[in-house]
Amino acid sequence: MTGRQVLLLRHGQTTWNADGRFQGQTDIDLDAVGRVQAERAAAELVRLSPAKIVSSDLRRARDTAYPLAQLTGLPVGTDERLREVYAGSWQGMLGPDIDEQDHELRLAWRSGAEVRPGGDGELRSEVGERVAAAVRDHVADVPDGGLLVVVSHGGSISNGVQVLMGVPRECWPVVSGVNNCHWTVLEEQRDGRWVLTEHNAFSLPEPVVGDES
């Protein structure tokens, strides 16, 4: 029994988020709203006393992690496996322009199908496997009962969480994405399974009481 938890925090807003551009792995900074969101998230999450913080190496994720690092005194480790999905030619494009250029592929992508964004981007399963591998490596450094905070990206969090939980690939589309500076929490069970306890949240996790849940 370890009782460890992993909290996966999506980065704050960027101008490309606000504009509806597909960011992918393009290295975009937080905007003014995103910086405020990061400060607010840090003020909440410091109360959980995380044991370790690790972030995607893209600036929008690192800069979201830093306010929490300042409050906790913890360093921010980086891991490129936590980057957002690589989306090929779609990166930097507005949604309506992608719809016009690659209509059928865009429909398939938005349905959750296993297709490559931009024609040569990463499959969701590939993203999920690399994110899950990174989480497993970093949580191994966390003591029993401790919390790992992972700062990453919307698609990466959704895909990585489902790999960690062993969700069949055909069921992935039933899980929503994660808003800017919201988070998802997984808890390790005695048998080694990871269980989802919070998703797309902006309030601190509370213990579930009662077997009826």
C-alpha positions as CSV (number, residue, x, y, z in Angstrom):
1,M,0.0,0.0,0.0
2,T,1.3,3.4,-0.9
3,G,-1.7,5.7,-1.2
4,R,0.2,8.0,-3.5
5,Q,-1.7,10.6,-5.6
6,V,-1.0,12.2,-8.9
7,L,-2.5,15.6,-9.7
8,L,-2.3,16.6,-13.4
9,L,-2.7,20.3,-13.9
10,R,-3.3,21.8,-17.3
11,H,-1.4,25.0,-18.1
12,G,-3.0,28.5,-17.9
13,Q,-4.5,30.3,-20.9
14,T,-2.4,31.5,-23.9
15,T,-3.4,33.9,-26.6
16,W,-3.7,30.9,-28.9
17,N,-6.1,29.3,-26.5
18,A,-8.2,32.4,-26.6
19,D,-8.0,32.6,-30.4
20,G,-8.9,29.0,-30.9
21,R,-5.6,28.0,-32.5
22,F,-4.3,24.4,-32.4
23,Q,-1.2,24.8,-30.3
24,G,0.2,21.3,-30.3
25,Q,3.9,21.5,-29.4
26,T,4.4,25.1,-30.5
27,D,6.0,26.9,-27.6
28,I,3.6,29.6,-26.7
29,D,3.7,31.8,-23.6
30,L,0.9,32.3,-21.0
31,D,-1.1,35.4,-21.5
32,A,-2.1,37.8,-18.7
33,V,-5.2,35.7,-17.9
34,G,-3.1,32.5,-17.8
35,R,-0.6,34.0,-15.4
36,V,-3.4,35.0,-13.0
37,Q,-4.9,31.5,-13.4
38,A,-1.5,29.9,-12.5
39,E,-1.3,32.1,-9.3
40,R,-4.8,31.1,-8.2
41,A,-4.2,27.4,-8.8
42,A,-0.9,27.6,-6.8
43,A,-2.7,29.2,-3.9
44,E,-5.1,26.3,-3.8
45,L,-2.7,23.4,-4.5
46,V,0.0,24.5,-2.0
47,R,-2.5,23.4,0.7
48,L,-2.1,19.8,-0.5
49,S,1.7,19.8,0.4
50,P,3.0,18.2,-2.8
51,A,6.1,16.1,-2.6
52,K,7.3,16.7,-6.1
53,I,6.5,18.9,-9.1
54,V,7.3,18.0,-12.7
55,S,6.3,19.9,-15.9
56,S,6.3,19.6,-19.6
57,D,9.3,21.5,-20.9
58,L,7.1,23.9,-23.0
59,R,7.0,27.4,-21.5
60,R,3.2,27.6,-20.9
61,A,3.5,24.6,-18.6
62,R,6.7,25.5,-16.9
63,D,5.4,29.0,-16.2
64,T,2.2,27.5,-14.7
65,A,4.3,25.3,-12.4
66,Y,6.6,28.1,-11.1
67,P,4.0,29.9,-8.8
68,L,3.4,26.6,-7.0
69,A,7.1,25.9,-6.8
70,Q,7.7,29.3,-5.2
71,L,5.0,28.6,-2.5
72,T,6.3,25.1,-1.7
73,G,10.0,25.6,-2.1
74,L,10.1,22.7,-4.5
75,P,12.1,22.7,-7.7
76,V,10.3,22.2,-11.0
77,G,11.6,19.2,-13.0
78,T,10.9,19.1,-16.7
79,D,10.1,16.1,-19.0
80,E,9.5,16.4,-22.7
81,R,7.3,13.3,-22.6
82,L,4.7,15.6,-20.9
83,R,4.4,17.8,-24.0
84,E,1.1,18.3,-25.8
85,V,0.2,16.1,-28.9
86,Y,2.3,16.9,-32.0
87,A,-0.3,18.0,-34.5
88,G,1.8,18.4,-37.7
89,S,0.5,21.0,-40.2
90,W,-2.5,21.9,-37.9
91,Q,-0.2,23.6,-35.4
92,G,-0.9,27.3,-35.4
93,M,-4.1,27.0,-37.4
94,L,-7.5,28.3,-36.4
95,G,-10.3,25.6,-36.0
96,P,-12.4,26.9,-38.9
97,D,-9.4,26.9,-41.2
98,I,-8.6,23.3,-40.2
99,D,-12.2,22.4,-40.9
100,E,-12.0,23.9,-44.4
101,Q,-8.6,22.3,-45.2
102,D,-9.0,18.8,-43.7
103,H,-12.7,18.5,-43.1
104,E,-13.1,14.7,-42.9
105,L,-9.9,14.3,-40.9
106,R,-10.9,17.0,-38.5
107,L,-14.3,15.4,-38.0
108,A,-12.6,12.1,-37.2
109,W,-10.2,13.7,-34.8
110,R,-13.0,15.5,-32.9
111,S,-14.9,12.3,-32.6
112,G,-12.0,10.7,-30.8
113,A,-11.0,8.4,-33.6
114,E,-7.4,7.1,-33.7
115,V,-6.2,9.4,-36.5
116,R,-3.1,11.5,-36.9
117,P,-3.8,15.3,-36.6
118,G,-2.5,17.2,-39.6
119,G,-1.9,13.9,-41.4
120,D,1.4,13.3,-39.7
121,G,0.9,14.1,-36.1
122,E,0.8,11.8,-33.0
123,L,-2.0,9.3,-32.4
124,R,-3.8,9.8,-29.1
125,S,-2.6,6.4,-27.9
126,E,1.1,7.4,-28.6
127,V,0.6,10.5,-26.5
128,G,-1.1,8.6,-23.7
129,E,1.7,6.0,-23.6
130,R,4.5,8.6,-23.3
131,V,2.7,10.6,-20.7
132,A,1.8,7.5,-18.6
133,A,5.5,6.4,-18.8
134,A,6.6,9.8,-17.5
135,V,4.1,9.8,-14.6
136,R,5.1,6.2,-13.6
137,D,8.8,7.2,-13.5
138,H,8.2,10.4,-11.5
139,V,5.7,9.0,-9.0
140,A,8.3,6.4,-8.1
141,D,10.2,9.1,-6.3
142,V,7.2,10.1,-4.2
143,P,6.9,8.6,-0.7
144,D,3.9,6.6,0.6
145,G,0.9,8.9,0.9
146,G,2.6,11.7,-1.1
147,L,1.4,13.8,-4.0
148,L,3.0,14.3,-7.4
149,V,1.9,17.4,-9.3
150,V,2.3,17.0,-13.1
151,V,1.9,20.2,-15.1
152,S,1.0,19.4,-18.7
153,H,-1.5,20.0,-21.5
154,G,-5.2,19.2,-22.1
155,G,-4.8,16.4,-24.6
156,S,-1.8,14.9,-22.9
157,I,-3.6,14.8,-19.5
158,S,-6.7,13.2,-21.0
159,N,-4.8,10.6,-22.9
160,G,-2.2,9.8,-20.2
161,V,-4.9,9.4,-17.5
162,Q,-6.8,6.8,-19.5
163,V,-3.6,4.8,-20.2
164,L,-2.8,4.8,-16.5
165,M,-6.3,3.6,-15.6
166,G,-6.3,1.0,-18.3
167,V,-9.4,2.4,-20.1
168,P,-10.0,0.5,-23.4
169,R,-9.1,2.8,-26.3
170,E,-12.7,2.7,-27.8
171,C,-14.0,4.2,-24.6
172,W,-11.7,7.3,-24.4
173,P,-14.1,9.7,-26.2
174,V,-16.5,9.6,-23.2
175,V,-14.1,11.5,-21.0
176,S,-14.1,15.3,-21.3
177,G,-11.0,17.5,-21.7
178,V,-9.5,19.7,-19.0
179,N,-9.9,23.5,-18.8
180,N,-7.0,25.9,-18.4
181,C,-5.5,25.6,-14.9
182,H,-8.0,22.8,-13.9
183,W,-6.8,19.5,-12.8
184,T,-7.4,15.7,-12.7
185,V,-6.4,13.5,-9.7
186,L,-5.6,9.8,-9.6
187,E,-5.1,7.8,-6.5
188,E,-3.1,4.6,-6.2
189,Q,-4.8,1.6,-4.8
190,R,-3.4,-1.3,-2.8
191,D,-3.4,-3.6,-5.9
192,G,-1.5,-1.0,-7.9
193,R,-4.4,0.3,-9.9
194,W,-5.0,4.0,-10.5
195,V,-8.5,5.3,-9.7
196,L,-9.9,8.7,-10.9
197,T,-11.0,10.8,-7.9
198,E,-11.2,14.3,-9.5
199,H,-11.6,15.4,-13.1
200,N,-11.5,18.9,-14.6
201,A,-11.7,20.3,-11.1
202,F,-10.8,23.7,-9.6
203,S,-11.5,22.8,-5.9
204,L,-9.4,20.7,-3.6
205,P,-10.1,17.0,-3.5
206,E,-12.1,15.6,-0.6
207,P,-12.3,12.0,0.6
208,V,-15.2,9.9,-0.7
209,V,-17.3,8.6,2.2
210,G,-19.5,5.6,2.1
211,D,-19.4,2.3,0.2
212,E,-22.5,3.4,-1.8
213,S,-20.3,5.7,-3.9
